[in-house]
Amino acid sequence: MTAPGPVGSASVASAGSVHVDPHGPAIHPTAVLWHRRSPRSPAIPSAASLTGIDIATLADANAIALAASEEARVLLDSMEVRLRTLSTTVATTAERCINSVRGPIMWSETITARANALGNDDVFVCMGTTRSFDTVENQLLVEALESIAAAGRALRGPTGGRVAAKDVERIAAAAEEAARWRREPRLAGIKARRLTGRAAAKVRGGHRSGQMSAVLAVRRRSREPFRPGDLVGLSDEWTRALHALVLRVMDAFEHPRVLTLSDGGLWSGDLSFRHPSAPGRGPAGLSVRGRPILGSQSDVAAAPWAHLLPTTGIHISADLGPDEISERLAL
């Protein structure tokens, strides 16, 4: 898949300039910036802000990659057994009874029902109990299946055209299998819901934690689809040049170097970055305290989005070190 480059295929050490860590190998600035993203910032909107690729394309790429993953295959291979051992709970329902009582009487509802029945004293509203499959574990399972099944729609869109022909059939088969399991009667009435902290602790620490490992693996992969090196392949050469400038300026600050998504841009203290092609508030490109920061114009002059960048601001040349950058920003 290429969007514009194949995910994970870019050589981290060879794509443009590198960030040299004295305690480790050289890493491309794009990968470093992605590694510094706050875990609280959702992956796909953050990647859109960093690379300029629209969210719909990134979501389709995520769905296709998920359906092709080992995590999805492990879950789908276990579905036949998993369906026979679904967790259950007891659901209570109000049941209108005439001339009989089939459970605890709900007197408030009974009085209302009798008033609507012209005072018929033989009407009772009872609390009935039934077995229900609407549990937290099954909600997570449904969410995982829907995430994999989304690849079927993604393959029919523009992103699907970038998938290698040899992989299309396999990914489509995984998506269809996930959709088929999702339509099973026991799961049909269940909707995915937001997982609370208490429910998450229960799932991870309960007696079904081992059985839920495959479901949680798909959920983690769906929420964190991109590794730092993947973003290098997703970025064009001009975007990577912008990322190198962002990292140089970011390293000149003393505040914590964590990027947090807000208003369509990535923020680290007074520093903000939003790819010119990404929608959002504030100036496009790199800014510090609202003032645009400009690098070498020749690095991005040929970019299709170059006209969206500010033309005036603080110029940071390639030969400036961290201390000199800090002094220039202070001025």
C-alpha positions in Angstrom: 0.0 0.0 0.0 1.3 3.4 -0.8 -0.1 6.6 0.6 2.0 8.1 -0.8 4.7 5.6 0.2 4.3 2.0 1.5 3.9 1.9 5.2 6.9 0.6 6.9 8.9 0.4 3.6 10.8 3.7 4.0 14.4 3.3 5.1 14.5 5.2 8.4 18.2 5.8 8.1 18.2 6.9 4.5 15.1 9.1 4.0 16.6 12.6 4.3 18.3 14.0 7.4 18.5 12.1 10.6 18.3 12.8 14.3 21.4 11.5 16.0 20.9 10.1 19.4 24.3 9.7 21.2 22.8 6.7 23.1 21.3 4.9 20.1 21.0 4.7 16.3 20.2 7.6 14.0 16.4 8.0 13.6 14.5 10.1 11.0 12.9 13.3 12.4 9.4 12.1 11.3 9.8 9.0 13.4 11.1 11.0 16.4 8.2 13.3 16.3 5.7 10.5 16.1 7.5 8.8 19.0 7.0 12.0 21.1 3.3 12.1 20.5 1.3 11.9 23.7 -0.5 8.6 24.2 -3.7 10.5 24.9 -3.7 12.0 21.4 -5.6 9.7 19.0 -3.4 8.2 16.3 -5.3 8.9 13.1 -6.0 12.6 13.7 -2.5 13.1 14.9 -1.0 11.4 11.8 -3.2 13.6 9.7 -1.9 16.7 11.4 1.7 15.5 11.0 1.6 14.2 7.4 -1.2 16.2 5.8 -3.0 13.0 4.6 -6.8 13.2 5.1 -8.3 11.3 8.0 -10.6 9.2 5.7 -7.6 7.9 3.8 -5.7 7.1 7.0 -8.8 5.4 8.5 -9.1 3.2 5.4 -5.4 2.4 5.5 -5.8 1.5 9.2 -8.7 -0.8 8.4 -6.9 -2.6 5.6 -3.7 -3.0 7.6 -5.7 -4.4 10.6 -7.5 -6.9 8.4 -4.1 -8.1 7.1 -2.6 -8.3 10.5 -1.7 -11.4 12.5 -3.8 -10.1 15.4 -6.9 -10.2 13.2 -6.1 -13.7 11.9 -5.7 -15.0 15.5 -9.1 -13.6 16.5 -10.9 -14.9 13.4 -9.4 -18.4 13.8 -10.8 -18.6 17.3 -14.3 -17.4 16.6 -16.0 -20.7 16.3 -15.0 -21.8 19.8 -15.4 -18.2 21.1 -19.0 -18.0 20.0 -19.9 -21.2 22.0 -18.3 -19.7 25.2 -19.7 -16.1 25.1 -20.1 -14.4 28.5 -23.6 -13.8 29.6 -25.5 -11.7 32.1 -29.0 -11.4 33.4 -31.2 -8.7 32.0 -34.4 -7.5 33.6 -37.5 -6.6 31.6 -40.9 -5.3 32.5 -43.7 -7.8 31.6 -47.4 -7.1 31.6 -49.3 -10.0 33.1 -53.1 -10.5 33.3 -54.6 -12.9 36.0 -51.1 -14.1 36.8 -47.8 -13.0 38.4 -44.6 -14.1 36.8 -42.0 -12.3 39.0 -41.6 -9.5 41.5 -44.4 -6.9 41.0 -43.4 -3.4 40.0 -46.1 -1.5 41.8 -45.6 1.9 40.3 -45.9 0.5 36.8 -48.7 -1.7 37.8 -50.8 1.2 39.1 -50.2 3.1 35.9 -51.2 0.0 33.8 -54.4 -0.5 35.8 -55.3 3.2 35.4 -54.9 2.7 31.6 -57.0 -0.5 31.8 -60.0 1.3 33.4 -59.3 0.0 36.9 -58.8 -3.7 36.0 -57.3 -5.2 39.2 -56.1 -8.4 37.4 -53.4 -6.5 35.6 -49.8 -6.7 37.0 -46.5 -5.4 35.7 -43.8 -7.9 36.8 -40.0 -7.9 36.6 -38.9 -10.7 34.4 -35.3 -12.0 33.9 -33.7 -13.2 30.7 -30.3 -14.3 29.7 -28.4 -11.6 27.8 -25.2 -11.6 25.8 -24.8 -7.8 26.1 -21.6 -7.8 28.3 -18.5 -5.7 28.3 -16.5 -8.7 26.8 -18.9 -9.2 24.0 -19.1 -5.4 23.3 -15.3 -5.5 22.8 -15.6 -8.5 20.6 -18.2 -6.7 18.4 -15.9 -3.6 18.2 -13.0 -5.8 17.1 -15.0 -7.6 14.4 -16.4 -4.3 13.1 -12.9 -2.8 12.9 -11.7 -5.8 10.8 -14.9 -5.8 8.6 -14.3 -2.1 7.8 -11.6 -3.2 5.4 -14.2 -4.4 3.0 -15.5 -0.9 2.5 -11.9 0.5 2.5 -10.9 -1.8 -0.3 -13.6 -0.4 -2.5 -12.4 3.2 -2.0 -9.3 5.0 -3.4 -7.0 3.6 -0.7 -7.9 0.1 -1.8 -6.5 0.8 -5.2 -3.0 1.1 -3.6 -3.1 -2.4 -2.1 -0.9 -4.9 -3.8 -3.0 -7.2 -6.0 -1.7 -10.3 -4.3 -3.0 -9.1 -0.9 -6.5 -7.9 -1.9 -8.1 -11.3 -1.9 -6.7 -12.2 1.5 -7.7 -8.9 3.1 -11.2 -9.1 1.5 -11.7 -12.6 2.8 -10.7 -11.6 6.4 -13.1 -8.6 6.2 -16.0 -10.8 5.0 -15.3 -13.4 7.6 -15.4 -10.7 10.4 -18.7 -9.3 8.9 -20.2 -12.8 8.9 -19.3 -13.4 12.5 -20.7 -10.0 13.4 -24.1 -11.0 12.0 -24.4 -14.1 14.2 -27.7 -13.9 16.2 -26.0 -13.9 19.6 -24.0 -10.8 18.6 -26.5 -9.1 16.3 -28.2 -7.0 19.0 -24.9 -5.9 20.7 -23.4 -2.5 20.1 -19.9 -1.4 20.8 -19.7 1.1 23.7 -17.0 3.2 25.2 -14.8 1.2 27.6 -14.6 2.8 31.1 -11.6 2.4 33.3 -13.5 0.1 35.7 -14.7 -2.1 32.9 -11.2 -2.3 31.4 -9.8 -3.4 34.8 -12.5 -6.0 35.0 -11.7 -7.4 31.5 -8.0 -7.5 32.1 -8.1 -8.9 35.6 -11.1 -11.3 35.4 -11.2 -15.0 34.9 -11.7 -14.5 31.2 -8.5 -12.4 30.8 -6.8 -15.1 28.8 -9.7 -15.6 26.5 -9.9 -11.8 25.9 -6.2 -11.4 24.9 -6.9 -11.9 21.2 -9.7 -9.3 21.3 -7.7 -6.8 23.2 -4.7 -7.3 20.8 -7.0 -6.3 17.8 -8.2 -3.3 19.8 -4.7 -2.1 20.6 -3.6 -2.5 17.0 -6.7 -0.6 15.8 -5.9 2.3 18.1 -2.2 2.4 17.4 -1.9 1.4 13.8 1.3 3.3 13.0 4.8 2.7 14.2 7.3 5.6 14.1 9.0 4.3 11.0 5.6 4.0 9.2 5.1 7.7 9.3 8.3 8.2 7.3 6.8 6.2 4.5 3.5 8.1 4.7 5.3 11.5 4.4 6.5 13.0 1.1 10.1 14.4 0.9 8.9 18.0 1.5 6.9 17.0 4.6 10.0 15.2 5.9 11.9 18.4 5.4 9.3 20.3 7.5 9.6 17.6 10.2 13.3 18.1 10.4 12.8 21.8 11.0 10.2 21.1 13.7 12.5 18.7 15.5 15.4 21.2 15.4 13.3 24.0 16.9 11.7 21.6 19.4 15.0 20.5 20.7 16.0 24.1 21.3 13.4 24.4 24.1 13.8 23.2 27.6 10.2 22.3 28.3 9.0 18.7 28.1 9.1 17.5 24.5 5.7 15.9 24.2 3.3 16.6 21.3 -0.4 16.8 22.1 -3.2 17.1 19.5 -5.4 20.2 19.8 -7.5 22.1 17.2 -6.1 20.0 14.4 -2.4 20.7 15.3 0.3 19.2 17.4 1.4 21.3 20.4 4.4 21.2 22.7 4.2 24.2 25.1 4.5 27.4 22.9 5.4 25.4 19.8 2.7 24.2 17.4 2.8 22.3 14.1 0.1 21.6 11.6 0.8 20.3 8.1 -0.4 22.8 5.5 -2.7 20.2 3.9 -4.4 19.4 7.3 -7.5 21.3 8.4 -7.3 23.1 11.7 -7.1 26.5 13.4 -4.1 28.7 13.6 -1.2 29.2 11.1 -0.1 26.3 8.9 3.4 24.9 9.4 5.6 25.5 12.4 4.8 28.3 14.9 6.2 29.4 18.3 3.9 31.6 20.4 1.8 32.2 17.2 4.7 33.4 15.1 5.5 31.4 12.0 9.0 29.7 11.9 10.4 29.3 8.4 13.2 27.1 7.2 14.9 27.0 3.8 12.3 27.8 1.2 14.1 25.6 -1.3 13.3 22.6 0.8 9.5 22.9 0.2 9.2 25.2 -2.8 8.1 22.4 -5.1 5.5 21.0 -2.7 1.9 21.1 -3.9 1.0 22.8 -0.6 3.9 25.3 -0.5 1.5 28.2 -1.2 -0.4 27.5 2.0 2.7 28.2 4.2 3.3 31.7 5.7 5.7 33.9 3.7 6.9 36.0 6.6 8.2 34.9 10.0 11.3 33.9 11.9 13.9 32.3 9.6 15.9 29.4 11.0 18.7 28.5 8.7 20.2 25.0 8.6 23.5 26.0 10.1 22.0 27.3 13.4 22.6 25.2 16.5 20.1 24.7 19.5 21.5 27.7 21.5 21.4 30.0 18.4 17.8 28.9 17.6 16.8 29.6 21.2 18.3 33.1 21.1 16.7 34.0 17.9 13.3 32.8 19.1 13.8 34.9 22.3 14.4 38.0 20.3 
